[in-house]
Amino acid sequence: MIWSLDCLDITSEVVWRLDSASLVRDETLKMTLVERGRVLFTIGGEQRVAKAGDVLHFPSGTWHGATMLDEEVILVDIFSPIREDFLT
């Protein structure tokens, strides 16, 4: 099986806070690589602190969100199929 992957590099130099009202639900499979910093992720009903080098998997249709814990955070998001809304 060949997957079409779309990469999005998100750099945050300010603290970005999401509360439970800010959770999102995508119909795409998503994986996130934490390149720099620490992030509190919510995936479904579970929370986890991820640090540089960690990779997280967000199954399609799962509610998720993030709270940046450090001043500078770099995340690399990978989606399948491609998120056309991110290309415009």
Secondary structure as the mmCIF struct_conf table of DSSP 4:
data_model
#
loop_
_struct_conf.conf_type_id
_struct_conf.id
_struct_conf.beg_label_comp_id
_struct_conf.beg_label_asym_id
_struct_conf.beg_label_seq_id
_struct_conf.end_label_comp_id
_struct_conf.end_label_asym_id
_struct_conf.end_label_seq_id
STRN STRN1 ASP A 6 SER A 12
BEND BEND1 GLU A 13 VAL A 14
HELX_RH_3T_P HELX_RH_3T_P1 SER A 20 SER A 22
STRN STRN2 VAL A 24 ARG A 25
BEND BEND2 GLU A 27 THR A 28
STRN STRN3 LEU A 29 ARG A 36
BEND BEND3 GLY A 37 GLY A 37
STRN STRN4 ARG A 38 ILE A 43
TURN_TY1_P TURN_TY1_P1 GLY A 44 GLY A 45
STRN STRN5 GLU A 46 LYS A 51
TURN_TY1_P TURN_TY1_P2 ALA A 52 GLY A 53
STRN STRN6 VAL A 55 PHE A 58
TURN_TY1_P TURN_TY1_P3 SER A 60 GLY A 61
STRN STRN7 TRP A 63 MET A 68
BEND BEND4 ASP A 70 GLU A 72
STRN STRN8 VAL A 73 SER A 80
BEND BEND5 PRO A 81 PRO A 81
HELX_RH_3T_P HELX_RH_3T_P2 GLU A 84 PHE A 86
#
